[in-house]
């Protein structure tokens, strides 16, 4: 059982970096698990290109599965509040003003995330507003973090420069994927001619967000150095790479696994 000072330290984002990575890994695993469960209980076959993320939490469309999805989403969203504080604290040394704005966007987005679980898609327009606040808030936060990192990349005398310059291509690819996912998700939600592609782009954007939360906050507290995608201890780094690989494998096999189990359940029903 965590003591009160330890819990407060975790909530305000000042615990050890390893704790936050474990929290992010746990919330990602939980996200995949509740997705599988909610899709298993979905009355019809669940396809990523036909069903939106919110379909899993619909009381009308998914009477049993929505319980797993909505309760899990609330737990995951609550765990994101300390993550936002942690990331902001790590970026303060580069730009205090931008990190504060980024933190505000992240906290607002996470609040929207909580209420996505509270209000299922059947409750309109509240669910749509919460989903927009969540997705758009994280989009602004992540892009602000990219600006902060870019500022650090211009400072060759910084202790962070060596780590960031070594991994800047990985960082760029991750942000490009996120921006592409968000852009096409918005386009497909606005224009009716592209609406058929909305579920696919929404899932793609969620997948990119999961990758970002897994990869970006892998910092190691060592003096004032910020280590992105790399941890000084080789053993710790090996464990991180192994865990990221496991999560990536789970995400890729989620559809195959859930689809096959759905068919088996329906054969016995």
C-alpha positions in Angstrom: 0.0 0.0 0.0 1.4 3.4 -1.0 1.9 5.9 1.8 0.2 9.3 1.5 3.4 11.3 0.7 4.4 8.7 -1.9 1.0 8.9 -3.5 1.0 12.7 -3.6 4.5 12.7 -5.1 3.3 10.4 -7.8 0.2 12.5 -8.6 2.2 15.8 -8.9 4.7 14.1 -11.3 7.7 14.0 -9.1 8.2 10.3 -8.5 11.0 8.2 -10.1 10.8 8.0 -13.9 10.6 4.2 -13.8 7.3 4.4 -11.9 5.7 6.5 -14.7 6.8 4.2 -17.4 5.3 1.2 -15.5 2.1 3.2 -15.1 2.0 4.0 -18.9 2.8 0.3 -19.7 0.0 -0.8 -17.4 -2.6 1.6 -18.8 -1.6 0.6 -22.4 -2.1 -3.1 -21.5 -5.4 -2.3 -19.9 -6.5 -0.4 -23.0 -5.8 -3.4 -25.2 -7.5 -5.8 -22.7 -10.7 -3.8 -22.4 -10.8 -3.4 -26.1 -10.6 -7.1 -26.6 -13.3 -7.8 -24.0 -15.7 -5.2 -25.3 -15.3 -6.4 -28.9 -15.8 -10.1 -27.8 -19.2 -9.1 -26.3 -20.2 -6.9 -29.3 -23.4 -8.4 -30.8 -22.1 -8.2 -34.4 -18.7 -8.8 -35.9 -16.5 -5.9 -34.9 -14.3 -4.4 -37.7 -11.9 -1.5 -37.2 -12.8 -0.1 -40.6 -16.6 -0.1 -39.9 -16.8 0.6 -36.1 -15.6 3.6 -34.3 -13.7 3.4 -31.0 -16.8 4.7 -29.2 -18.9 1.8 -30.5 -17.3 -0.3 -27.9 -18.8 1.8 -25.2 -22.3 2.2 -26.6 -24.9 1.0 -24.2 -27.4 0.4 -27.0 -25.0 -1.3 -29.5 -22.9 -3.2 -27.0 -25.1 -3.8 -23.9 -22.6 -6.0 -22.0 -19.2 -5.1 -23.5 -19.7 -1.4 -22.8 -19.3 -2.0 -19.1 -15.7 -3.2 -19.6 -14.8 -0.4 -22.0 -16.3 2.5 -20.1 -15.0 1.5 -16.6 -11.5 0.7 -18.1 -11.4 4.1 -19.9 -12.1 6.0 -16.7 -9.2 4.1 -14.9 -6.8 4.7 -17.8 -7.8 8.4 -18.0 -7.2 8.9 -14.2 -3.8 7.4 -14.6 -3.0 10.0 -17.3 -3.2 12.9 -14.9 0.1 12.1 -13.1 1.7 11.3 -16.5 0.9 14.8 -17.7 2.5 16.3 -14.6 5.6 14.2 -15.0 6.1 15.1 -18.7 5.6 18.8 -17.9 8.1 18.7 -15.0 10.7 17.1 -17.4 10.2 19.8 -20.0 10.3 22.8 -17.6 14.0 23.1 -17.7 13.8 23.8 -21.5 10.9 26.2 -21.6 8.8 26.8 -18.5 6.1 28.8 -20.3 5.5 26.3 -23.1 5.6 23.3 -20.8 2.9 25.0 -18.6 0.7 25.5 -21.7 1.4 22.0 -22.8 0.5 20.7 -19.3 -2.8 22.7 -19.4 -3.7 21.2 -22.8 -2.8 17.7 -21.5 -4.9 18.1 -18.3 -7.9 19.4 -20.3 -7.6 16.5 -22.8 -7.3 14.0 -19.9 -10.5 15.5 -18.3 -12.3 14.9 -21.6 -10.9 11.4 -21.6 -12.5 10.7 -18.3 -15.9 11.9 -19.4 -15.7 9.8 -22.6 -16.1 6.8 -20.2 -18.9 8.6 -18.2 -20.9 9.6 -21.3 -21.2 6.8 -23.9 -21.8 7.7 -27.6 -25.5 7.2 -27.1 -25.5 10.5 -25.1 -25.2 13.2 -27.7 -23.7 15.7 -28.0 -21.9 15.4 -24.7 -19.9 12.3 -25.8 -18.8 14.1 -29.1 -17.7 17.2 -27.2 -15.7 15.1 -24.7 -14.1 13.1 -27.6 -13.2 16.3 -29.4 -11.7 17.9 -26.2 -9.6 14.7 -25.6 -8.3 14.2 -29.1 -7.7 17.9 -29.9 -6.2 18.6 -26.5 -3.6 15.8 -26.9 -2.9 16.9 -30.4 -2.0 20.5 -29.2 0.0 19.1 -26.3 2.1 16.8 -28.4 2.8 19.4 -31.0 3.9 21.9 -28.2 6.2 19.2 -26.9 7.7 18.9 -30.3 8.4 22.7 -30.3 10.0 22.4 -26.9 12.3 19.6 -28.1 13.1 21.6 -31.2 14.3 24.5 -28.9 16.6 22.0 -27.1 18.0 20.7 -30.4 19.2 24.3 -31.2 21.2 24.4 -28.0 24.4 22.4 -28.7 25.7 23.2 -25.3 22.8 21.5 -23.6 23.4 18.2 -21.8 20.3 16.9 -23.6 21.6 17.6 -27.0 23.5 14.4 -27.5 20.4 12.2 -26.7 18.0 14.3 -28.8 20.2 14.6 -31.9 20.7 10.9 -31.9 17.0 10.1 -31.9 15.6 13.1 -33.8 14.5 11.0 -36.8 12.5 8.7 -34.5 10.9 11.7 -32.9 10.0 13.2 -36.3 8.5 10.0 -37.6 6.3 9.7 -34.5 5.0 13.2 -34.8 4.4 13.0 -38.5 2.3 9.8 -38.0 0.3 11.6 -35.2 -0.3 14.7 -37.3 -1.3 12.6 -40.4 -3.7 10.5 -38.2 -5.3 13.6 -36.7 -5.6 15.5 -40.0 -7.3 12.6 -41.9 -9.5 11.8 -38.9 -10.8 15.4 -38.9 -11.2 15.5 -42.7 -13.2 12.3 -42.7 -15.4 13.6 -39.9 -16.2 16.9 -41.6 -16.7 15.8 -45.3 -19.4 13.3 -45.9 -17.6 11.8 -49.0 -14.8 10.7 -46.7 -17.0 9.6 -43.7 -16.6 5.9 -44.6 -12.9 6.2 -43.7 -13.5 7.9 -40.3 -13.4 4.7 -38.1 -10.1 3.6 -39.7 -8.4 7.0 -39.2 -9.7 7.3 -35.7 -8.2 3.9 -34.8 -5.0 4.9 -36.5 -4.8 8.1 -34.5 -5.4 6.2 -31.2 -2.7 3.8 -32.1 -0.3 6.7 -32.7 -1.3 8.2 -29.3 -0.5 4.9 -27.6 2.9 4.8 -29.3 3.6 8.3 -28.2 2.7 7.7 -24.6 4.9 4.6 -24.6 7.9 6.1 -26.3 8.0 9.8 -25.4 8.1 9.6 -21.6 11.0 7.1 -21.3 13.1 9.6 -19.4 15.7 8.7 -16.8 16.2 11.0 -13.8 19.9 11.7 -13.9 20.9 15.2 -12.9 19.0 17.4 -15.4 19.4 15.2 -18.5 16.4 14.3 -20.6 16.8 11.0 -22.3 14.4 10.3 -25.2 14.0 6.7 -26.5 17.2 5.8 -24.7 18.0 4.9 -21.1 21.5 5.0 -19.7 21.3 1.6 -17.9 21.6 -1.1 -20.6 19.6 -3.6 -18.5 16.7 -1.1 -18.0 16.8 -0.1 -21.7 16.6 -3.8 -22.7 13.5 -4.3 -20.5 11.8 -1.2 -22.0 12.5 -2.4 -25.6 11.1 -5.8 -24.7 7.9 -4.3 -23.2 7.3 -1.9 -26.2 7.7 -4.9 -28.5 5.2 -6.9 -26.5 2.7 -4.1 -26.6 3.2 -3.6 -30.3 2.6 -7.3 -30.8 -0.6 -7.2 -28.7 -1.9 -4.2 -30.7 -1.3 -6.0 -34.0 -2.8 -9.3 -33.0 -5.8 -7.7 -31.2 -8.0 -7.8 -34.3 -7.1 -11.4 -35.2 -7.6 -12.6 -31.7 -10.9 -10.9 -31.0 -12.4 -11.8 -34.4 -11.6 -15.5 -34.0 -13.0 -15.6 -30.4 -16.1 -13.8 -31.5 -16.8 -16.4 -34.1 -16.2 -19.2 -31.6 -18.6 -17.6 -29.0 -21.3 -17.1 -31.7 -21.0 -20.8 -32.8 -21.9 -21.9 -29.3 -24.7 -19.4 -28.7 
